[in-house]
Amino acid sequence: MRTEKEMYELILQTAINDDRIIAVTIGGSRVNKNVSKDIFQDYDICYVVNELEPFISDDNWFHRFGEILIMGKPPGKEGYCLCLMQFTDGNRIDLSIYPKELSYRCIKSSLSTVLLDKNKIFPEKKEATDKDFHILKPTDLEFSNTCDEFWWVCPYVAKGLWREETLFALGALEEMVRPVLMRMLNYYIGIKTDFAISTGKFNKFLYKYLDEDIYEELLLTYTDAKSENIWSALFRICKLFIKISGIVSIELSYNFNKLYEQNVMNFVKHIKKLPKNTKDIY
């Protein structure tokens, strides 16, 4: 596997030797001082070029970066070219190529830094940080709406289970209910860290900041496709949401509608007991 030094040299020398490329930036985890380095980190690179079309039309040009295991070049990107390259030695480059008139996109994130600037097109930039991705403190209304949203979507899982629509129930659990739980857990972590950290993509760093018992409760909310286990996961998610939203409410001195919490829990429990041949919900 090529070393980080070798990869940086390849990326920079390619730009230095090609007059069409006028600047290079890097973003992502490799410039995030809060992320530990490992062998799977990508190189999130931006090239700024004088003319975009030659890079869009020439797939062979990208093979200069190494022996490619798989390459993705999604079509239809607005005003730029994206090439995703996984190499046989384990390295990966996600290369975005922008025309100079869109160069600002390469440094719009706080988590980016300039590696090469031939024509001095970029202003002097401070050290890369992940501040753009920090948990944001919710307003009173945002917190209240998050609580309302959680209790609004929970019955979708219950209805799917009653109808014996397993895939719908799992979809509702993972795509409607869980994201709201994660948002509330982020509020909780934000309070503990003075809203000065990011929990990363897909909340991958939650384990670093949650109390061990709460993290274990979270892991128990994941399930297989058995109906009874999905029911158990739903009730565990609700229990955890009640606990965390209560703490956040107290810490931020925010109010929310506790009646919704009680009403929906009772409703979901009622759906679980409903016979399959019933003609009325009540």
Backbone as CSV, one residue per row, in Angstrom:
resi,resn,N_x,N_y,N_z,CA_x,CA_y,CA_z,C_x,C_y,C_z
1,MET,0.851,-1.196,0.000,0.000,0.000,0.000,0.885,1.245,0.000
2,ARG,0.622,2.169,-0.927,1.417,3.396,-0.981,1.196,4.232,0.279
3,THR,2.240,4.858,0.744,2.169,5.643,1.964,1.452,6.966,1.711
4,GLU,1.085,7.640,2.799,0.461,8.952,2.687,1.398,9.920,1.964
5,LYS,2.676,9.850,2.274,3.657,10.727,1.619,3.673,10.488,0.109
6,GLU,3.652,9.238,-0.285,3.664,8.909,-1.713,2.400,9.394,-2.408
7,MET,1.273,9.266,-1.734,0.007,9.691,-2.333,-0.039,11.206,-2.492
8,TYR,0.413,11.921,-1.472,0.445,13.384,-1.572,1.374,13.839,-2.703
9,GLU,2.509,13.180,-2.818,3.447,13.534,-3.894,2.829,13.294,-5.264
10,LEU,2.126,12.179,-5.407,1.469,11.862,-6.678,0.397,12.898,-7.010
11,ILE,-0.429,13.218,-6.026,-1.513,14.179,-6.238,-0.969,15.554,-6.602
12,LEU,0.071,15.985,-5.896,0.638,17.307,-6.148,1.456,17.355,-7.435
13,GLN,2.255,16.344,-7.686,3.076,16.345,-8.897,2.215,16.290,-10.157
14,THR,1.107,15.569,-10.065,0.174,15.538,-11.192,-0.308,16.952,-11.507
15,ALA,-0.627,17.712,-10.465,-1.102,19.085,-10.650,0.014,20.016,-11.106
16,ILE,1.185,19.862,-10.524,2.313,20.734,-10.866,2.705,20.561,-12.337
17,ASN,2.650,19.322,-12.813,3.105,19.025,-14.171,2.032,19.232,-15.241
18,ASP,0.851,19.566,-14.828,-0.259,19.749,-15.776,-0.688,21.217,-15.739
19,ASP,-0.413,21.931,-16.809,-0.720,23.367,-16.849,-2.212,23.654,-16.791
20,ARG,-3.035,22.658,-17.054,-4.489,22.849,-17.009,-5.003,22.959,-15.563
21,ILE,-4.211,22.438,-14.617,-4.602,22.432,-13.205,-3.941,23.619,-12.516
22,ILE,-4.748,24.468,-11.888,-4.181,25.689,-11.301,-4.200,25.703,-9.772
23,ALA,-4.915,24.767,-9.161,-4.934,24.738,-7.694,-5.388,23.368,-7.208
24,VAL,-4.999,23.041,-5.960,-5.361,21.773,-5.331,-5.753,22.041,-3.883
25,THR,-6.866,21.454,-3.465,-7.255,21.525,-2.054,-7.578,20.116,-1.565
26,ILE,-7.573,19.963,-0.264,-7.955,18.687,0.345,-8.895,18.961,1.500
27,GLY,-9.860,18.069,1.688,-10.786,18.179,2.812,-10.977,16.817,3.459
28,GLY,-11.983,16.726,4.307,-12.302,15.439,4.925,-11.455,15.076,6.114
29,SER,-11.469,13.788,6.416,-10.865,13.314,7.662,-9.356,13.478,7.721
30,ARG,-8.689,13.528,6.571,-7.220,13.622,6.591,-6.731,14.989,7.074
31,VAL,-7.595,15.983,7.104,-7.201,17.285,7.644,-7.957,17.609,8.934
32,ASN,-8.675,16.622,9.452,-9.420,16.810,10.700,-8.571,16.303,11.866
33,LYS,-8.056,17.211,12.643,-7.156,16.836,13.744,-7.868,16.050,14.833
34,ASN,-9.213,16.050,14.806,-9.968,15.316,15.816,-10.249,13.871,15.416
35,VAL,-9.771,13.474,14.251,-9.987,12.116,13.763,-8.662,11.376,13.728
36,SER,-8.623,10.196,14.310,-7.400,9.387,14.311,-7.135,8.864,12.904
37,LYS,-5.877,8.868,12.516,-5.502,8.374,11.195,-5.623,6.851,11.158
38,ASP,-6.083,6.333,9.995,-6.066,4.890,9.781,-5.916,4.590,8.300
39,ILE,-5.810,3.320,7.972,-5.486,2.909,6.603,-6.650,3.089,5.630
40,PHE,-7.864,3.317,6.124,-9.023,3.413,5.251,-9.436,4.850,4.930
41,GLN,-8.699,5.826,5.418,-9.067,7.208,5.137,-8.892,7.537,3.645
42,ASP,-9.908,8.195,3.084,-9.853,8.612,1.686,-9.015,9.883,1.551
43,TYR,-8.651,10.182,0.329,-8.059,11.469,-0.019,-9.150,12.259,-0.740
44,ASP,-9.752,13.217,-0.049,-10.816,14.037,-0.632,-10.174,15.271,-1.266
45,ILE,-9.942,15.177,-2.566,-9.138,16.164,-3.297,-10.001,16.972,-4.257
46,CYS,-9.693,18.267,-4.353,-10.274,19.129,-5.383,-9.164,19.661,-6.278
47,TYR,-9.344,19.514,-7.574,-8.492,20.183,-8.554,-9.293,21.338,-9.150
48,VAL,-8.663,22.496,-9.249,-9.262,23.628,-9.971,-8.565,23.717,-11.318
49,VAL,-9.349,23.782,-12.393,-8.777,23.722,-13.735,-9.257,24.887,-14.594
50,ASN,-8.495,25.154,-15.636,-8.868,26.223,-16.568,-10.074,25.847,-17.411
51,GLU,-10.135,24.569,-17.778,-11.228,24.097,-18.627,-11.657,22.715,-18.163
52,LEU,-12.944,22.520,-17.956,-13.453,21.283,-17.357,-13.614,20.148,-18.370
53,GLU,-14.053,20.454,-19.572,-14.455,19.441,-20.547,-13.423,18.341,-20.786
54,PRO,-12.119,18.651,-20.933,-11.151,17.572,-21.188,-11.140,16.500,-20.101
55,PHE,-11.436,16.863,-18.869,-11.431,15.893,-17.771,-12.719,15.085,-17.740
56,ILE,-13.798,15.663,-18.215,-15.067,14.949,-18.279,-15.023,13.876,-19.358
57,SER,-14.370,14.173,-20.467,-14.411,13.290,-21.634,-13.284,12.263,-21.682
58,ASP,-12.305,12.350,-20.778,-11.139,11.458,-20.850,-11.011,10.622,-19.577
59,ASP,-11.609,9.429,-19.585,-11.521,8.546,-18.421,-10.112,7.993,-18.230
60,ASN,-9.378,7.841,-19.315,-8.037,7.262,-19.219,-7.086,8.124,-18.380
61,TRP,-7.325,9.426,-18.358,-6.443,10.337,-17.618,-6.366,9.957,-16.142
62,PHE,-7.435,9.432,-15.592,-7.491,9.153,-14.154,-6.663,7.930,-13.754
63,HIS,-6.281,7.120,-14.719,-5.499,5.919,-14.402,-4.069,6.261,-13.967
64,ARG,-3.659,7.506,-14.114,-2.324,7.914,-13.677,-2.173,7.807,-12.153
65,PHE,-3.300,7.753,-11.451,-3.223,7.741,-9.985,-2.999,6.341,-9.412
66,GLY,-3.048,5.314,-10.255,-2.776,3.969,-9.765,-3.654,2.929,-10.436
67,GLU,-3.402,1.670,-10.089,-4.192,0.569,-10.648,-5.569,0.578,-9.991
68,ILE,-6.589,0.728,-10.802,-7.932,0.968,-10.284,-8.692,-0.341,-10.074
69,LEU,-9.195,-0.522,-8.874,-10.063,-1.654,-8.553,-11.479,-1.378,-9.060
70,ILE,-11.970,-0.176,-8.780,-13.271,0.269,-9.278,-13.263,1.788,-9.336
71,MET,-13.902,2.322,-10.374,-13.968,3.774,-10.530,-15.402,4.176,-10.800
72,GLY,-15.868,5.204,-10.085,-17.186,5.753,-10.322,-17.061,7.189,-10.793
73,LYS,-17.797,7.504,-11.849,-17.762,8.862,-12.379,-19.206,9.293,-12.609
74,PRO,-19.902,9.665,-11.527,-21.331,9.980,-11.638,-21.590,11.077,-12.655
75,PRO,-22.544,10.859,-13.564,-22.865,11.880,-14.570,-23.758,12.971,-14.000
76,GLY,-23.849,14.064,-14.710,-24.839,15.091,-14.378,-24.503,15.971,-13.204
77,LYS,-23.245,15.999,-12.779,-22.879,16.877,-11.677,-22.919,18.337,-12.141
78,GLU,-23.442,19.191,-11.281,-23.653,20.585,-11.669,-22.335,21.352,-11.756
79,GLY,-21.835,21.508,-12.968,-20.700,22.380,-13.194,-19.354,21.826,-12.818
80,TYR,-19.279,20.553,-12.422,-17.972,19.993,-12.073,-17.938,18.507,-12.395
81,CYS,-16.773,17.921,-12.283,-16.568,16.499,-12.555,-16.156,15.806,-11.258
82,LEU,-16.769,14.684,-10.968,-16.426,13.907,-9.781,-15.969,12.526,-10.222
83,CYS,-14.824,12.112,-9.719,-14.306,10.781,-10.023,-13.900,10.096,-8.719
84,LEU,-14.523,8.972,-8.443,-14.271,8.206,-7.221,-13.419,6.999,-7.587
85,MET,-12.238,6.912,-7.017,-11.276,5.873,-7.413,-10.824,5.039,-6.217
86,GLN,-11.126,3.742,-6.263,-10.600,2.789,-5.291,-9.489,2.012,-5.984
87,PHE,-8.303,2.044,-5.403,-7.148,1.417,-6.035,-6.877,0.031,-5.456
88,THR,-6.188,-0.782,-6.223,-5.937,-2.165,-5.808,-5.014,-2.256,-4.598
89,ASP,-4.270,-1.177,-4.305,-3.384,-1.220,-3.132,-4.091,-0.784,-1.855
90,GLY,-5.400,-0.468,-1.941,-6.164,-0.092,-0.759,-6.426,1.389,-0.632
91,ASN,-5.651,2.224,-1.306,-5.878,3.664,-1.254,-7.130,4.043,-2.046
92,ARG,-7.690,5.200,-1.700,-8.862,5.710,-2.412,-8.749,7.229,-2.531
93,ILE,-9.074,7.737,-3.720,-9.139,9.181,-3.955,-10.542,9.531,-4.430
94,ASP,-11.160,10.484,-3.760,-12.404,11.085,-4.239,-12.015,12.435,-4.826
95,LEU,-11.951,12.496,-6.145,-11.408,13.669,-6.834,-12.524,14.492,-7.470
96,SER,-12.680,15.721,-7.001,-13.612,16.669,-7.606,-12.802,17.663,-8.437
97,ILE,-13.282,17.916,-9.650,-12.580,18.844,-10.546,-13.526,19.987,-10.888
98,TYR,-13.104,21.195,-10.512,-13.942,22.377,-10.694,-13.299,23.356,-11.670
99,PRO,-14.095,24.015,-12.498,-13.560,25.126,-13.297,-13.239,26.286,-12.365
100,LYS,-12.339,27.165,-12.781,-11.863,28.222,-11.890,-12.974,29.137,-11.397
101,GLU,-14.046,29.308,-12.188,-15.142,30.179,-11.745,-15.925,29.581,-10.585
102,LEU,-15.751,28.292,-10.327,-16.409,27.639,-9.187,-15.396,27.216,-8.125
103,SER,-14.224,27.793,-8.161,-13.158,27.374,-7.242,-13.535,27.558,-5.770
104,TYR,-14.416,28.521,-5.486,-14.814,28.782,-4.092,-15.427,27.552,-3.436
105,ARG,-15.994,26.659,-4.251,-16.606,25.457,-3.683,-15.574,24.544,-3.022
106,CYS,-14.334,24.660,-3.455,-13.280,23.797,-2.916,-12.883,24.170,-1.490
107,ILE,-13.187,25.378,-1.070,-12.797,25.815,0.271,-13.984,26.327,1.081
108,LYS,-15.208,26.005,0.619,-16.373,26.531,1.331,-16.548,25.886,2.704
109,SER,-16.033,24.687,2.875,-16.108,24.019,4.171,-14.922,24.430,5.045
110,SER,-15.173,24.536,6.338,-14.070,24.827,7.265,-13.073,23.677,7.300
111,LEU,-13.532,22.499,6.876,-12.677,21.320,6.907,-12.009,21.122,5.545
112,SER,-11.259,22.127,5.128,-10.529,22.059,3.862,-9.287,22.929,3.967
113,THR,-8.292,22.589,3.186,-7.068,23.380,3.193,-6.437,23.352,1.800
114,VAL,-5.679,24.377,1.484,-5.078,24.522,0.153,-3.706,23.848,0.138
115,LEU,-3.501,22.970,-0.833,-2.209,22.305,-1.009,-1.356,22.988,-2.063
116,LEU,-1.996,23.567,-3.074,-1.272,24.207,-4.173,-2.155,25.299,-4.764
117,ASP,-1.560,26.447,-5.028,-2.319,27.569,-5.590,-1.393,28.326,-6.550
118,LYS,-1.355,27.877,-7.798,-0.416,28.429,-8.773,-0.675,29.910,-9.057
119,ASN,-1.939,30.283,-9.130,-2.302,31.645,-9.545,-2.834,32.511,-8.407
120,LYS,-2.667,32.054,-7.159,-3.119,32.798,-5.979,-4.615,33.158,-6.089
121,ILE,-5.412,32.152,-6.388,-6.856,32.391,-6.536,-7.597,32.317,-5.207
122,PHE,-6.963,31.707,-4.196,-7.613,31.551,-2.906,-7.096,32.585,-1.904
123,PRO,-7.993,33.086,-1.056,-7.533,33.964,0.028,-6.781,33.139,1.066
124,GLU,-6.020,33.814,1.879,-5.308,33.104,2.946,-6.329,32.459,3.863
125,LYS,-6.153,31.186,4.145,-7.142,30.439,4.908,-6.535,29.918,6.205
126,LYS,-7.333,29.936,7.259,-6.862,29.458,8.553,-6.814,27.929,8.566
127,GLU,-6.281,27.396,9.649,-6.164,25.954,9.802,-7.528,25.286,9.657
128,ALA,-7.539,24.144,8.991,-8.786,23.408,8.799,-9.339,22.929,10.137
129,THR,-10.638,23.099,10.328,-11.322,22.602,11.517,-12.652,21.993,11.091
130,ASP,-13.265,21.240,11.995,-14.560,20.638,11.685,-15.732,21.451,12.241
131,LYS,-15.522,22.745,12.470,-16.548,23.566,13.122,-17.845,23.619,12.326
132,ASP,-17.765,23.504,10.996,-18.977,23.535,10.179,-19.873,22.331,10.445
133,PHE,-19.318,21.310,11.084,-20.055,20.082,11.318,-20.395,19.873,12.795
134,HIS,-20.105,20.876,13.622,-20.427,20.757,15.038,-21.937,20.671,15.252
135,ILE,-22.321,19.980,16.303,-23.735,19.917,16.683,-24.208,21.331,16.986
136,LEU,-25.352,21.684,16.448,-25.916,23.006,16.696,-26.907,22.958,17.850
137,LYS,-26.817,23.947,18.708,-27.757,24.028,19.816,-29.156,24.310,19.262
138,PRO,-30.150,23.493,19.628,-31.494,23.734,19.102,-32.163,24.914,19.797
139,THR,-33.040,25.563,19.094,-33.893,26.549,19.740,-34.983,25.805,20.503
140,ASP,-35.714,26.530,21.314,-36.838,25.938,22.040,-37.812,25.288,21.058
141,LEU,-38.099,25.993,19.963,-39.041,25.477,18.971,-38.489,24.242,18.267
142,GLU,-37.203,24.251,17.921,-36.593,23.104,17.246,-36.624,21.874,18.144
143,PHE,-36.365,22.074,19.427,-36.425,20.951,20.358,-37.847,20.411,20.451
144,SER,-38.814,21.297,20.615,-40.211,20.887,20.716,-40.668,20.172,19.450
145,ASN,-40.261,20.690,18.286,-40.640,20.061,17.016,-40.018,18.684,16.860
146,THR,-38.803,18.522,17.378,-38.146,17.219,17.327,-38.932,16.202,18.152
147,CYS,-39.376,16.604,19.326,-40.192,15.719,20.157,-41.500,15.364,19.449
148,ASP,-42.156,16.368,18.896,-43.423,16.129,18.196,-43.217,15.190,17.006
149,GLU,-42.131,15.400,16.268,-41.857,14.564,15.095,-41.651,13.112,15.498
150,PHE,-40.919,12.903,16.584,-40.665,11.533,17.026,-41.968,10.810,17.312
151,TRP,-42.850,11.435,18.066,-44.093,10.770,18.443,-45.069,10.672,17.282
152,TRP,-44.915,11.534,16.286,-45.755,11.445,15.103,-45.400,10.225,14.251
153,VAL,-44.094,9.892,14.143,-43.678,8.824,13.232,-43.688,7.432,13.865
154,CYS,-43.681,7.346,15.176,-43.663,6.028,15.829,-44.817,5.112,15.408
155,PRO,-46.053,5.618,15.301,-47.156,4.727,14.909,-46.994,4.099,13.526
156,TYR,-46.171,4.687,12.652,-45.946,4.077,11.345,-45.374,2.665,11.503
157,VAL,-44.450,2.505,12.440,-43.849,1.197,12.678,-44.914,0.233,13.184
158,ALA,-45.710,0.691,14.122,-46.752,-0.160,14.698,-47.765,-0.592,13.638
159,LYS,-48.195,0.337,12.777,-49.155,-0.010,11.732,-48.560,-1.023,10.754
160,GLY,-47.275,-0.837,10.426,-46.622,-1.791,9.530,-46.573,-3.186,10.129
161,LEU,-46.295,-3.266,11.418,-46.252,-4.562,12.089,-47.633,-5.199,12.159
162,TRP,-48.654,-4.407,12.455,-50.016,-4.944,12.511,-50.451,-5.483,11.146
163,ARG,-50.035,-4.804,10.087,-50.376,-5.248,8.727,-49.487,-6.397,8.247
164,GLU,-48.499,-6.768,9.068,-47.526,-7.798,8.725,-46.679,-7.393,7.520
165,GLU,-46.446,-6.099,7.396,-45.581,-5.540,6.356,-44.199,-5.289,6.963
166,THR,-43.430,-6.334,7.041,-42.152,-6.293,7.755,-41.198,-5.255,7.188
167,LEU,-41.073,-5.209,5.873,-40.123,-4.271,5.270,-40.549,-2.832,5.500
168,PHE,-41.850,-2.569,5.458,-42.333,-1.215,5.753,-42.023,-0.854,7.202
169,ALA,-42.291,-1.771,8.114,-42.049,-1.503,9.535,-40.573,-1.224,9.793
170,LEU,-39.698,-2.028,9.197,-38.263,-1.805,9.366,-37.830,-0.485,8.730
171,GLY,-38.399,-0.179,7.562,-38.072,1.085,6.907,-38.484,2.276,7.743
172,ALA,-39.682,2.207,8.314,-40.164,3.303,9.158,-39.312,3.437,10.411
173,LEU,-38.907,2.304,10.969,-38.079,2.325,12.175,-36.729,2.986,11.902
174,GLU,-36.102,2.597,10.793,-34.739,3.054,10.521,-34.670,4.389,9.796
175,GLU,-35.666,4.702,8.982,-35.593,5.914,8.170,-36.461,7.060,8.674
176,MET,-37.387,6.759,9.581,-38.251,7.814,10.118,-38.029,8.025,11.612
177,VAL,-38.010,6.935,12.369,-37.918,7.041,13.829,-36.477,7.238,14.297
178,ARG,-35.580,6.400,13.823,-34.204,6.452,14.329,-33.512,7.796,14.070
179,PRO,-33.666,8.409,12.882,-32.996,9.702,12.680,-33.395,10.760,13.714
180,VAL,-34.633,10.711,14.187,-35.066,11.691,15.181,-34.448,11.374,16.539
181,LEU,-34.355,10.087,16.863,-33.652,9.689,18.087,-32.204,10.160,18.039
182,MET,-31.550,9.977,16.904,-30.145,10.383,16.776,-29.998,11.891,16.916
183,ARG,-30.948,12.624,16.395,-30.914,14.085,16.532,-30.978,14.468,18.019
184,MET,-31.851,13.798,18.760,-31.973,14.097,20.186,-30.708,13.685,20.943
185,LEU,-30.117,12.561,20.580,-28.864,12.139,21.207,-27.750,13.138,20.926
186,ASN,-27.768,13.725,19.723,-26.784,14.764,19.407,-27.010,16.007,20.262
187,TYR,-28.257,16.386,20.490,-28.527,17.513,21.395,-27.931,17.220,22.775
188,TYR,-28.137,15.997,23.240,-27.639,15.586,24.554,-26.112,15.696,24.611
189,ILE,-25.446,15.196,23.571,-23.988,15.276,23.522,-23.529,16.725,23.387
190,GLY,-24.275,17.513,22.609,-23.945,18.923,22.470,-23.925,19.636,23.807
191,ILE,-24.877,19.334,24.644,-24.928,19.932,25.985,-23.693,19.534,26.786
192,LYS,-23.308,18.272,26.695,-22.161,17.774,27.458,-20.838,18.366,26.976
193,THR,-20.790,18.766,25.703,-19.532,19.230,25.101,-19.576,20.706,24.725
194,ASP,-20.585,21.420,25.221,-20.756,22.840,24.918,-20.878,23.073,23.407
195,PHE,-21.492,22.119,22.732,-21.746,22.214,21.289,-20.472,22.541,20.503
196,ALA,-19.400,21.847,20.876,-18.093,22.138,20.266,-17.496,20.934,19.545
197,ILE,-18.334,19.906,19.264,-17.794,18.730,18.579,-18.761,18.266,17.492
198,SER,-18.262,17.358,16.663,-19.076,16.680,15.660,-19.094,15.199,15.983
199,THR,-20.242,14.552,15.788,-20.299,13.105,16.006,-20.009,12.326,14.722
200,GLY,-19.669,13.040,13.643,-19.214,12.387,12.425,-20.335,11.854,11.548
201,LYS,-19.926,11.366,10.395,-20.865,10.800,9.429,-21.553,9.583,10.017
202,PHE,-22.865,9.516,9.855,-23.674,8.437,10.417,-23.514,8.326,11.932
203,ASN,-23.164,9.439,12.575,-23.028,9.473,14.041,-21.999,8.458,14.552
204,LYS,-20.942,8.257,13.770,-20.000,7.181,14.095,-19.222,7.406,15.378
205,PHE,-19.168,8.656,15.874,-18.425,8.925,17.103,-19.321,9.048,18.334
206,LEU,-20.573,8.669,18.200,-21.470,8.725,19.365,-20.883,7.977,20.561
207,TYR,-20.272,6.835,20.282,-19.766,6.000,21.372,-18.723,6.723,22.225
208,LYS,-18.056,7.722,21.647,-17.023,8.445,22.391,-17.611,9.363,23.462
209,TYR,-18.851,9.778,23.265,-19.408,10.828,24.119,-20.600,10.374,24.951
210,LEU,-21.234,9.273,24.563,-22.364,8.789,25.349,-21.879,8.011,26.566
211,ASP,-22.628,8.115,27.659,-22.357,7.265,28.805,-22.488,5.812,28.355
212,GLU,-21.705,4.937,28.954,-21.669,3.547,28.509,-23.037,2.893,28.563
213,ASP,-23.800,3.162,29.616,-25.117,2.524,29.738,-26.077,3.023,28.662
214,ILE,-25.990,4.316,28.326,-26.865,4.859,27.278,-26.470,4.301,25.924
215,TYR,-25.180,4.163,25.688,-24.736,3.597,24.416,-25.203,2.152,24.274
216,GLU,-25.161,1.403,25.350,-25.640,0.021,25.308,-27.144,-0.018,25.043
217,GLU,-27.885,0.923,25.620,-29.322,1.004,25.345,-29.563,1.295,23.863
218,LEU,-28.743,2.159,23.300,-28.883,2.485,21.881,-28.638,1.251,21.018
219,LEU,-27.592,0.495,21.305,-27.285,-0.690,20.505,-28.416,-1.709,20.560
220,LEU,-29.110,-1.768,21.679,-30.214,-2.723,21.826,-31.456,-2.320,21.032
221,THR,-31.447,-1.111,20.455,-32.589,-0.688,19.640,-32.483,-1.193,18.199
222,TYR,-31.371,-1.843,17.855,-31.231,-2.420,16.523,-31.767,-3.848,16.534
223,THR,-32.325,-4.278,15.407,-33.061,-5.533,15.414,-32.912,-6.307,14.116
224,ASP,-33.357,-7.564,14.166,-33.502,-8.356,12.945,-34.919,-8.170,12.412
225,ALA,-35.370,-9.057,11.549,-36.658,-8.866,10.879,-37.809,-9.635,11.525
226,LYS,-37.586,-10.209,12.688,-38.676,-10.902,13.375,-39.632,-9.878,13.985
227,SER,-40.915,-10.120,13.812,-41.929,-9.154,14.235,-41.792,-8.775,15.707
228,GLU,-41.665,-9.767,16.564,-41.584,-9.485,17.997,-40.339,-8.672,18.341
229,ASN,-39.265,-8.914,17.615,-38.031,-8.173,17.875,-38.134,-6.726,17.390
230,ILE,-38.886,-6.513,16.313,-39.105,-5.142,15.851,-39.951,-4.388,16.867
231,TRP,-40.982,-5.062,17.398,-41.771,-4.428,18.467,-40.873,-4.046,19.645
232,SER,-40.017,-4.972,20.053,-39.130,-4.703,21.194,-38.203,-3.531,20.903
233,ALA,-37.689,-3.479,19.673,-36.796,-2.382,19.291,-37.531,-1.051,19.334
234,LEU,-38.769,-1.051,18.860,-39.554,0.184,18.882,-39.756,0.674,20.308
235,PHE,-40.114,-0.213,21.201,-40.343,0.198,22.586,-39.043,0.638,23.268
236,ARG,-37.936,0.003,22.898,-36.643,0.433,23.458,-36.268,1.824,22.957
237,ILE,-36.530,2.074,21.678,-36.249,3.403,21.122,-37.086,4.449,21.834
238,CYS,-38.352,4.141,22.040,-39.238,5.087,22.727,-38.746,5.352,24.149
239,LYS,-38.368,4.297,24.845,-37.872,4.442,26.213,-36.630,5.317,26.255
240,LEU,-35.714,5.096,25.305,-34.486,5.881,25.265,-34.781,7.331,24.898
241,PHE,-35.705,7.535,23.966,-36.049,8.904,23.578,-36.662,9.657,24.753
242,ILE,-37.520,8.999,25.498,-38.140,9.631,26.667,-37.067,10.056,27.673
243,LYS,-36.114,9.167,27.903,-35.040,9.477,28.855,-34.209,10.674,28.397
244,ILE,-33.748,10.632,27.149,-32.823,11.657,26.662,-33.535,12.992,26.457
245,SER,-34.739,12.969,25.909,-35.473,14.227,25.710,-35.794,14.877,27.049
246,GLY,-36.036,14.065,28.079,-36.279,14.611,29.415,-35.050,15.327,29.952
247,ILE,-33.880,14.718,29.767,-32.628,15.338,30.232,-32.359,16.634,29.474
248,VAL,-32.508,16.582,28.147,-32.255,17.768,27.320,-33.211,18.897,27.708
249,SER,-34.463,18.539,27.934,-35.462,19.536,28.323,-35.055,20.259,29.605
250,ILE,-34.588,19.503,30.571,-34.177,20.093,31.851,-32.921,20.941,31.684
251,GLU,-31.925,20.396,30.957,-30.647,21.097,30.803,-30.796,22.410,30.044
252,LEU,-31.692,22.442,29.054,-31.859,23.654,28.248,-33.031,24.513,28.713
253,SER,-33.746,24.017,29.720,-34.931,24.728,30.234,-35.963,24.945,29.119
254,TYR,-36.136,23.899,28.295,-37.106,23.929,27.216,-38.322,23.074,27.586
255,ASN,-39.460,23.457,27.053,-40.683,22.704,27.293,-41.077,21.914,26.049
256,PHE,-41.832,20.854,26.244,-42.398,20.095,25.132,-43.687,19.448,25.617
257,ASN,-44.462,18.940,24.685,-45.787,18.411,25.002,-45.686,16.980,25.525
258,LYS,-45.659,16.820,26.829,-45.561,15.499,27.438,-46.794,14.654,27.148
259,LEU,-47.913,15.300,26.859,-49.142,14.564,26.587,-48.998,13.727,25.322
260,TYR,-48.305,14.257,24.307,-48.090,13.491,23.082,-47.334,12.206,23.392
261,GLU,-46.334,12.314,24.226,-45.522,11.164,24.623,-46.402,10.068,25.215
262,GLN,-47.227,10.447,26.161,-48.106,9.484,26.830,-49.156,8.931,25.866
263,ASN,-49.772,9.822,25.079,-50.829,9.398,24.158,-50.317,8.402,23.126
264,VAL,-49.163,8.697,22.537,-48.639,7.841,21.473,-48.161,6.504,22.034
265,MET,-47.538,6.504,23.188,-47.125,5.245,23.794,-48.337,4.349,24.022
266,ASN,-49.408,4.931,24.523,-50.634,4.151,24.750,-51.217,3.654,23.427
267,PHE,-51.168,4.508,22.404,-51.711,4.152,21.097,-50.921,3.001,20.474
268,VAL,-49.603,3.086,20.540,-48.759,2.037,19.973,-48.978,0.714,20.700
269,LYS,-49.068,0.753,22.010,-49.346,-0.468,22.780,-50.712,-1.048,22.415
270,HIS,-51.660,-0.164,22.159,-52.999,-0.595,21.771,-52.963,-1.290,20.404
271,ILE,-52.221,-0.734,19.468,-52.108,-1.344,18.139,-51.499,-2.738,18.243
272,LYS,-50.524,-2.899,19.091,-49.871,-4.205,19.253,-50.863,-5.276,19.691
273,LYS,-51.855,-4.896,20.461,-52.827,-5.864,20.976,-54.033,-6.065,20.058
274,LEU,-54.149,-5.238,19.021,-55.329,-5.303,18.148,-55.390,-6.641,17.401
275,PRO,-56.538,-7.328,17.427,-56.699,-8.550,16.625,-56.619,-8.227,15.132
276,LYS,-56.168,-9.187,14.339,-56.006,-8.942,12.919,-57.343,-8.810,12.174
277,ASN,-58.400,-9.352,12.723,-59.690,-9.315,12.034,-60.607,-8.177,12.525
278,THR,-60.032,-7.249,13.308,-60.859,-6.182,13.855,-61.295,-5.217,12.750
279,LYS,-62.494,-4.630,12.950,-63.021,-3.663,11.983,-62.860,-2.217,12.469
280,ASP,-62.487,-2.053,13.726,-62.322,-0.718,14.310,-61.022,-0.679,15.107
281,ILE,-60.385,0.499,15.102,-59.170,0.653,15.907,-59.518,0.637,17.383
282,TYR,-60.642,1.269,17.733,-61.092,1.254,19.138,-62.460,0.618,19.229
